[in-house]
């Protein structure tokens, strides 16, 4: 591609309706991640046992969530 053809190429904005599903998906993934790191322990636990707690233990401390 030469410089002249690169100049002629226009960048089109991405419509909001095309970005919305990705924004919702990203928000949902973040909320699930935050739940498992921050609250998956004790009375609010969805998964029985300590498996999830031990798996995300270091992330809990890194993000400042108390766990013991």
N, CA, C and O atoms as CSV, one atom per row, in Angstrom:
chain,resi,resn,atom,element,x,y,z
A,1,UNK,N,N,0.845,-1.172,0.000
A,1,UNK,CA,C,0.000,0.000,0.000
A,1,UNK,C,C,0.896,1.243,0.000
A,1,UNK,O,O,1.807,1.366,0.819
A,2,UNK,N,N,0.634,2.118,-0.887
A,2,UNK,CA,C,1.450,3.330,-0.959
A,2,UNK,C,C,0.869,4.400,-0.054
A,2,UNK,O,O,-0.242,4.270,0.459
A,3,UNK,N,N,1.628,5.438,0.127
A,3,UNK,CA,C,1.192,6.539,0.989
A,3,UNK,C,C,-0.057,7.205,0.432
A,3,UNK,O,O,-0.928,7.613,1.202
A,4,UNK,N,N,-0.164,7.322,-0.872
A,4,UNK,CA,C,-1.317,7.988,-1.483
A,4,UNK,C,C,-2.608,7.203,-1.211
A,4,UNK,O,O,-3.645,7.817,-0.958
A,5,UNK,N,N,-2.573,5.877,-1.256
A,5,UNK,CA,C,-3.784,5.103,-1.001
A,5,UNK,C,C,-4.128,5.085,0.486
A,5,UNK,O,O,-5.300,4.973,0.844
A,6,UNK,N,N,-3.137,5.191,1.348
A,6,UNK,CA,C,-3.409,5.239,2.774
A,6,UNK,C,C,-4.116,6.545,3.135
A,6,UNK,O,O,-4.957,6.558,4.034
A,7,UNK,N,N,-3.801,7.603,2.474
A,7,UNK,CA,C,-4.441,8.881,2.735
A,7,UNK,C,C,-5.896,8.884,2.288
A,7,UNK,O,O,-6.723,9.562,2.898
A,8,UNK,N,N,-6.219,8.154,1.256
A,8,UNK,CA,C,-7.566,8.123,0.730
A,8,UNK,C,C,-8.519,7.254,1.567
A,8,UNK,O,O,-9.738,7.365,1.433
A,9,UNK,N,N,-7.978,6.414,2.404
A,9,UNK,CA,C,-8.798,5.518,3.206
A,9,UNK,C,C,-9.360,6.278,4.403
A,9,UNK,O,O,-8.605,6.844,5.193
A,10,UNK,N,N,-10.680,6.290,4.537
A,10,UNK,CA,C,-11.320,6.976,5.660
A,10,UNK,C,C,-11.647,5.978,6.757
A,10,UNK,O,O,-12.047,4.845,6.487
A,11,UNK,N,N,-11.474,6.407,7.977
A,11,UNK,CA,C,-11.797,5.577,9.125
A,11,UNK,C,C,-13.243,5.853,9.508
A,11,UNK,O,O,-13.617,6.996,9.769
A,12,UNK,N,N,-14.049,4.805,9.539
A,12,UNK,CA,C,-15.455,4.961,9.866
A,12,UNK,C,C,-15.668,4.715,11.356
A,12,UNK,O,O,-15.091,3.779,11.910
A,13,UNK,N,N,-16.476,5.526,12.006
A,13,UNK,CA,C,-16.764,5.271,13.427
A,13,UNK,C,C,-17.623,4.018,13.586
A,13,UNK,O,O,-18.427,3.688,12.714
A,14,UNK,N,N,-17.444,3.333,14.697
A,14,UNK,CA,C,-18.226,2.132,14.979
A,14,UNK,C,C,-19.522,2.576,15.653
A,14,UNK,O,O,-19.478,3.277,16.664
A,15,UNK,N,N,-20.662,2.183,15.117
A,15,UNK,CA,C,-21.936,2.578,15.733
A,15,UNK,C,C,-22.101,1.997,17.132
A,15,UNK,O,O,-21.619,0.902,17.421
A,16,UNK,N,N,-22.783,2.741,17.992
A,16,UNK,CA,C,-22.990,2.315,19.370
A,16,UNK,C,C,-23.749,0.995,19.444
A,16,UNK,O,O,-23.482,0.189,20.335
A,17,UNK,N,N,-24.684,0.756,18.536
A,17,UNK,CA,C,-25.454,-0.496,18.568
A,17,UNK,C,C,-24.569,-1.712,18.281
A,17,UNK,O,O,-24.923,-2.830,18.656
A,18,UNK,N,N,-23.429,-1.511,17.626
A,18,UNK,CA,C,-22.490,-2.614,17.414
A,18,UNK,C,C,-21.579,-2.831,18.624
A,18,UNK,O,O,-21.083,-3.937,18.840
A,19,UNK,N,N,-21.361,-1.783,19.403
A,19,UNK,CA,C,-20.506,-1.899,20.579
A,19,UNK,C,C,-21.260,-2.356,21.825
A,19,UNK,O,O,-20.662,-2.925,22.739
A,20,UNK,N,N,-22.558,-2.111,21.866
A,20,UNK,CA,C,-23.360,-2.402,23.055
A,20,UNK,C,C,-23.281,-3.861,23.510
A,20,UNK,O,O,-23.100,-4.095,24.705
A,21,UNK,N,N,-23.407,-4.855,22.624
A,21,UNK,CA,C,-23.297,-6.252,23.102
A,21,UNK,C,C,-21.939,-6.557,23.746
A,21,UNK,O,O,-21.874,-7.301,24.725
A,22,UNK,N,N,-20.869,-5.992,23.210
A,22,UNK,CA,C,-19.553,-6.215,23.787
A,22,UNK,C,C,-19.415,-5.530,25.140
A,22,UNK,O,O,-18.760,-6.057,26.040
A,23,UNK,N,N,-20.025,-4.365,25.286
A,23,UNK,CA,C,-20.016,-3.675,26.573
A,23,UNK,C,C,-20.779,-4.446,27.630
A,23,UNK,O,O,-20.331,-4.549,28.772
A,24,UNK,N,N,-21.923,-4.985,27.261
A,24,UNK,CA,C,-22.723,-5.786,28.192
A,24,UNK,C,C,-21.979,-7.066,28.562
A,24,UNK,O,O,-21.933,-7.444,29.733
A,25,UNK,N,N,-21.400,-7.728,27.572
A,25,UNK,CA,C,-20.633,-8.947,27.825
A,25,UNK,C,C,-19.445,-8.671,28.746
A,25,UNK,O,O,-19.202,-9.428,29.686
A,26,UNK,N,N,-18.713,-7.604,28.486
A,26,UNK,CA,C,-17.562,-7.249,29.322
A,26,UNK,C,C,-17.977,-6.918,30.746
A,26,UNK,O,O,-17.303,-7.310,31.699
A,27,UNK,N,N,-19.083,-6.198,30.896
A,27,UNK,CA,C,-19.581,-5.862,32.231
A,27,UNK,C,C,-20.007,-7.112,32.987
A,27,UNK,O,O,-19.735,-7.238,34.181
A,28,UNK,N,N,-20.666,-8.027,32.309
A,28,UNK,CA,C,-21.086,-9.271,32.937
A,28,UNK,C,C,-19.882,-10.114,33.376
A,28,UNK,O,O,-19.871,-10.661,34.478
A,29,UNK,N,N,-18.880,-10.213,32.514
A,29,UNK,CA,C,-17.680,-10.969,32.867
A,29,UNK,C,C,-16.963,-10.333,34.058
A,29,UNK,O,O,-16.470,-11.040,34.937
A,30,UNK,N,N,-16.905,-9.004,34.087
A,30,UNK,CA,C,-16.275,-8.307,35.203
A,30,UNK,C,C,-17.041,-8.554,36.501
A,30,UNK,O,O,-16.432,-8.786,37.545
A,31,UNK,N,N,-18.370,-8.506,36.441
A,31,UNK,CA,C,-19.186,-8.735,37.634
A,31,UNK,C,C,-19.005,-10.160,38.160
A,31,UNK,O,O,-18.918,-10.363,39.371
A,32,UNK,N,N,-18.947,-11.135,37.273
A,32,UNK,CA,C,-18.740,-12.526,37.689
A,32,UNK,C,C,-17.356,-12.688,38.305
A,32,UNK,O,O,-17.212,-13.343,39.337
A,33,UNK,N,N,-16.347,-12.104,37.688
A,33,UNK,CA,C,-14.984,-12.153,38.221
A,33,UNK,C,C,-14.926,-11.509,39.607
A,33,UNK,O,O,-14.340,-12.064,40.536
A,34,UNK,N,N,-15.542,-10.332,39.732
A,34,UNK,CA,C,-15.526,-9.627,41.006
A,34,UNK,C,C,-16.248,-10.423,42.093
A,34,UNK,O,O,-15.807,-10.440,43.242
A,35,UNK,N,N,-17.349,-11.080,41.740
A,35,UNK,CA,C,-18.050,-11.908,42.721
A,35,UNK,C,C,-17.150,-13.051,43.199
A,35,UNK,O,O,-17.001,-13.260,44.403
A,36,UNK,N,N,-16.560,-13.778,42.275
A,36,UNK,CA,C,-15.758,-14.934,42.672
A,36,UNK,C,C,-14.515,-14.533,43.447
A,36,UNK,O,O,-14.099,-15.256,44.352
A,37,UNK,N,N,-13.919,-13.409,43.118
A,37,UNK,CA,C,-12.737,-12.975,43.863
A,37,UNK,C,C,-13.134,-12.363,45.201
A,37,UNK,O,O,-12.469,-12.600,46.209
A,38,UNK,N,N,-14.205,-11.582,45.225
A,38,UNK,CA,C,-14.514,-10.829,46.420
A,38,UNK,C,C,-15.514,-11.437,47.371
A,38,UNK,O,O,-15.473,-11.123,48.561
A,39,UNK,N,N,-16.414,-12.291,46.914
A,39,UNK,CA,C,-17.498,-12.722,47.790
A,39,UNK,C,C,-17.721,-14.221,47.838
A,39,UNK,O,O,-18.565,-14.669,48.613
A,40,UNK,N,N,-17.030,-15.004,47.072
A,40,UNK,CA,C,-17.257,-16.459,47.047
A,40,UNK,C,C,-16.583,-17.087,48.262
A,40,UNK,O,O,-15.497,-17.661,48.179
A,41,UNK,N,N,-17.270,-16.955,49.387
A,41,UNK,CA,C,-16.755,-17.519,50.629
A,41,UNK,C,C,-17.844,-17.430,51.678
A,41,UNK,O,O,-18.518,-16.405,51.786
A,42,UNK,N,N,-18.022,-18.454,52.426
A,42,UNK,CA,C,-18.953,-18.396,53.545
A,42,UNK,C,C,-20.414,-18.465,53.139
A,42,UNK,O,O,-20.798,-19.294,52.314
A,43,UNK,N,N,-21.242,-17.578,53.729
A,43,UNK,CA,C,-22.687,-17.621,53.559
A,43,UNK,C,C,-23.135,-17.310,52.142
A,43,UNK,O,O,-24.197,-17.772,51.725
A,44,UNK,N,N,-22.355,-16.540,51.385
A,44,UNK,CA,C,-22.762,-16.168,50.026
A,44,UNK,C,C,-22.210,-17.120,48.969
A,44,UNK,O,O,-22.354,-16.856,47.775
A,45,UNK,N,N,-21.594,-18.201,49.373
A,45,UNK,CA,C,-20.933,-19.104,48.434
A,45,UNK,C,C,-21.936,-19.809,47.526
A,45,UNK,O,O,-22.961,-20.313,47.986
A,46,UNK,N,N,-21.630,-19.838,46.248
A,46,UNK,CA,C,-22.425,-20.566,45.262
A,46,UNK,C,C,-21.865,-21.977,45.114
A,46,UNK,O,O,-22.618,-22.940,44.971
A,47,UNK,N,N,-20.553,-22.091,45.147
A,47,UNK,CA,C,-19.869,-23.378,45.005
A,47,UNK,C,C,-19.483,-23.868,46.400
A,47,UNK,O,O,-18.906,-23.125,47.193
A,48,UNK,N,N,-19.806,-25.115,46.684
A,48,UNK,CA,C,-19.508,-25.694,47.980
A,48,UNK,C,C,-18.017,-25.940,48.155
A,48,UNK,O,O,-17.322,-26.265,47.193
A,49,UNK,N,N,-17.527,-25.788,49.369
A,49,UNK,CA,C,-16.140,-26.081,49.678
A,49,UNK,C,C,-15.232,-24.869,49.512
A,49,UNK,O,O,-15.693,-23.741,49.340
A,50,UNK,N,N,-13.951,-25.130,49.569
A,50,UNK,CA,C,-12.936,-24.075,49.514
A,50,UNK,C,C,-12.208,-23.993,48.176
A,50,UNK,O,O,-11.219,-23.269,48.062
A,51,UNK,N,N,-12.672,-24.712,47.170
A,51,UNK,CA,C,-11.965,-24.781,45.896
A,51,UNK,C,C,-11.821,-23.414,45.239
A,51,UNK,O,O,-10.715,-23.014,44.876
A,52,UNK,N,N,-12.924,-22.699,45.085
A,52,UNK,CA,C,-12.878,-21.386,44.444
A,52,UNK,C,C,-12.066,-20.418,45.287
A,52,UNK,O,O,-11.280,-19.634,44.755
A,53,UNK,N,N,-12.253,-20.470,46.599
A,53,UNK,CA,C,-11.505,-19.579,47.495
A,53,UNK,C,C,-10.000,-19.774,47.333
A,53,UNK,O,O,-9.251,-18.801,47.235
A,54,UNK,N,N,-9.566,-21.009,47.304
A,54,UNK,CA,C,-8.142,-21.285,47.168
A,54,UNK,C,C,-7.626,-20.913,45.770
A,54,UNK,O,O,-6.480,-20.491,45.616
A,55,UNK,N,N,-8.474,-21.073,44.773
A,55,UNK,CA,C,-8.060,-20.761,43.402
A,55,UNK,C,C,-7.838,-19.264,43.211
A,55,UNK,O,O,-6.922,-18.865,42.493
A,56,UNK,N,N,-8.659,-18.438,43.838
A,56,UNK,CA,C,-8.544,-16.981,43.667
A,56,UNK,C,C,-7.931,-16.300,44.891
A,56,UNK,O,O,-8.034,-15.082,45.033
A,57,UNK,N,N,-7.302,-17.063,45.766
A,57,UNK,CA,C,-6.770,-16.533,47.022
A,57,UNK,C,C,-5.789,-15.392,46.811
A,57,UNK,O,O,-5.918,-14.353,47.459
A,58,UNK,N,N,-4.831,-15.549,45.943
A,58,UNK,CA,C,-3.835,-14.500,45.719
A,58,UNK,C,C,-4.457,-13.258,45.087
A,58,UNK,O,O,-4.048,-12.138,45.392
A,59,UNK,N,N,-5.438,-13.449,44.214
A,59,UNK,CA,C,-6.113,-12.300,43.606
A,59,UNK,C,C,-6.884,-11.523,44.667
A,59,UNK,O,O,-6.965,-10.297,44.597
A,60,UNK,N,N,-7.448,-12.221,45.644
A,60,UNK,CA,C,-8.148,-11.550,46.750
A,60,UNK,C,C,-7.219,-10.599,47.466
A,60,UNK,O,O,-7.559,-9.436,47.688
A,61,UNK,N,N,-6.050,-11.088,47.828
A,61,UNK,CA,C,-5.095,-10.249,48.552
A,61,UNK,C,C,-4.580,-9.113,47.668
A,61,UNK,O,O,-4.399,-7.992,48.143
A,62,UNK,N,N,-4.349,-9.392,46.412
A,62,UNK,CA,C,-3.863,-8.367,45.489
A,62,UNK,C,C,-4.847,-7.230,45.367
A,62,UNK,O,O,-4.443,-6.069,45.288
A,63,UNK,N,N,-6.152,-7.541,45.350
A,63,UNK,CA,C,-7.187,-6.521,45.197
A,63,UNK,C,C,-7.662,-5.947,46.528
A,63,UNK,O,O,-8.521,-5.064,46.543
A,64,UNK,N,N,-7.116,-6.434,47.656
A,64,UNK,CA,C,-7.432,-5.866,48.954
A,64,UNK,C,C,-8.649,-6.435,49.637
A,64,UNK,O,O,-9.160,-5.823,50.575
A,65,UNK,N,N,-9.140,-7.597,49.201
A,65,UNK,CA,C,-10.274,-8.229,49.869
A,65,UNK,C,C,-9.753,-9.065,51.040
A,65,UNK,O,O,-8.823,-9.855,50.875
A,66,UNK,N,N,-10.348,-8.892,52.214
A,66,UNK,CA,C,-9.928,-9.727,53.351
A,66,UNK,C,C,-10.519,-11.130,53.209
A,66,UNK,O,O,-11.625,-11.291,52.694
A,67,UNK,N,N,-9.791,-12.127,53.660
A,67,UNK,CA,C,-10.338,-13.482,53.578
A,67,UNK,C,C,-9.989,-14.333,54.803
A,67,UNK,O,O,-10.556,-15.412,54.972
A,68,UNK,N,N,-9.096,-13.888,55.637
A,68,UNK,CA,C,-8.821,-14.659,56.867
A,68,UNK,C,C,-8.139,-13.786,57.875
A,68,UNK,O,O,-7.823,-14.242,58.974
